[in-house]
Amino acid sequence: MAILLSTNQLWVAYGFMFVCLSGVALKESFCFKVVGLKLVPLLLMVAVAGFALNRPVWSIVVLVIACAILGYLAYEKWKMPLHFDIGNKANYQI
């Protein structure tokens, strides 16, 4: 049985997803020197406003920029050794 969401419900889901991505971007901006990482929350807000104002081309361009920044963050994080990300490994051993 497929669940159909109304447009308002869909935007609420996108809003929660964008809030989570904004939090990750701001948290990681303290650890990585990725250019534009602190702009990701603003870019996501502009994308939502563009969709709300019926400007999908603007929103898509802004989302591509935000995705490129987050993709570069993922690449930089992937290159990092795992023990740098975990911190004190003694806290994680059972």
C-alpha positions as CSV (number, residue, x, y, z in Angstrom):
1,M,0.0,0.0,0.0
2,A,1.6,3.2,-1.1
3,I,1.5,6.2,1.1
4,L,0.8,9.4,-0.7
5,L,2.0,12.6,0.9
6,S,0.5,16.0,0.3
7,T,2.8,18.8,-0.8
8,N,2.9,20.3,2.7
9,Q,3.8,17.0,4.2
10,L,6.6,16.5,1.7
11,W,8.0,19.9,2.5
12,V,8.0,19.1,6.2
13,A,10.1,16.0,5.4
14,Y,12.5,18.0,3.2
15,G,12.7,20.6,6.0
16,F,13.8,18.0,8.6
17,M,16.3,16.5,6.1
18,F,17.7,20.0,5.4
19,V,18.0,20.8,9.1
20,C,20.0,17.6,9.7
21,L,22.3,18.3,6.7
22,S,22.8,21.8,8.0
23,G,23.7,20.5,11.4
24,V,26.2,18.1,10.0
25,A,27.7,20.8,7.8
26,L,28.1,23.2,10.8
27,K,29.5,20.5,13.0
28,E,32.1,19.4,10.4
29,S,33.1,23.0,9.6
30,F,34.9,23.0,13.0
31,C,37.0,19.9,11.9
32,F,37.6,20.4,8.2
33,K,38.7,23.4,6.2
34,V,36.2,22.8,3.4
35,V,35.4,25.9,1.4
36,G,31.8,26.9,1.7
37,L,30.8,24.4,4.3
38,K,29.3,27.1,6.6
39,L,27.2,28.3,3.6
40,V,25.4,25.0,3.3
41,P,22.6,25.9,5.7
42,L,22.0,29.2,3.9
43,L,22.1,27.4,0.5
44,L,19.5,24.9,1.7
45,M,17.3,27.7,3.0
46,V,17.5,29.5,-0.4
47,A,16.6,26.2,-2.1
48,V,13.4,25.8,0.0
49,A,12.5,29.4,-0.7
50,G,13.0,28.9,-4.4
51,F,10.7,26.0,-4.4
52,A,8.1,27.8,-2.4
53,L,8.3,30.8,-4.8
54,N,7.9,28.5,-7.8
55,R,11.5,29.0,-9.0
56,P,12.7,25.4,-9.4
57,V,15.7,26.3,-11.6
58,W,17.1,28.5,-8.9
59,S,16.5,25.8,-6.3
60,I,18.2,23.1,-8.4
61,V,21.3,25.2,-9.1
62,V,21.6,26.0,-5.3
63,L,21.1,22.4,-4.4
64,V,23.8,21.3,-6.9
65,I,26.2,23.7,-5.2
66,A,25.3,22.4,-1.7
67,C,25.6,18.8,-2.9
68,A,29.0,19.6,-4.4
69,I,30.2,21.0,-1.1
70,L,28.9,18.1,1.0
71,G,30.3,15.7,-1.6
72,Y,33.7,17.2,-1.2
73,L,33.3,17.0,2.6
74,A,32.5,13.3,2.2
75,Y,35.6,12.8,0.1
76,E,37.8,14.5,2.6
77,K,36.3,12.6,5.5
78,W,36.8,9.3,3.5
79,K,40.5,10.0,3.1
80,M,40.9,10.5,6.9
81,P,42.1,7.5,8.9
82,L,39.4,6.0,11.1
83,H,41.2,6.5,14.4
84,F,41.2,10.3,13.8
85,D,37.4,10.3,13.7
86,I,36.8,8.0,16.7
87,G,38.9,9.9,19.2
88,N,39.7,8.0,22.4
89,K,39.2,4.4,21.3
90,A,39.1,3.2,25.0
91,N,35.6,4.7,25.3
92,Y,34.3,2.5,22.6
93,Q,35.7,-0.9,23.7
94,I,33.4,-3.3,25.4
